[in-house]
Amino acid sequence: MPQADLLPHADVVVHHGGSGTTLGALAAGVPQLVLPQGADQFANAEALLAAGAATQLLPAELSAEAVTEQARNAASCRDAARAIAEEIAAMPSPDEVARELPKHAK
């Protein structure tokens, strides 16, 4: 099942913090619990935390109990996640941006 079809039905998304899931969940307005492991995942988690759209567990903090607790806590991030989704929805589409680009070429 495509992620974009599933995310609008989720209460919370638990994931590693990759860009695709991070942005997909933001666009769907779903709060997140991020379990970063490497690469850009820590930066993505920090940005989500700063925006109030997620909670986080670091590798040393992982346990079944901690994931359960933080997933429940992530639900309190719903308003921030929905506000970001509204911002994303208000952005111009790629087609609209592409039509504007020639006006800015020199």
Number of C-alpha atoms within 10 A of each C-alpha: 5 6 11 13 9 11 19 15 10 14 16 23 21 22 15 20 26 20 13 10 18 24 15 17 26 26 21 22 26 28 30 34 29 29 22 21 13 12 10 12 19 19 14 19 27 17 13 24 17 11 14 19 27 31 24 26 18 12 11 6 11 12 11 8 9 12 18 12 11 18 23 15 17 24 20 17 23 19 15 19 24 19 16 20 19 15 11 16 12 9 10 10 10 9 8 10 11 11 9 11 9 9 8 6 6 4
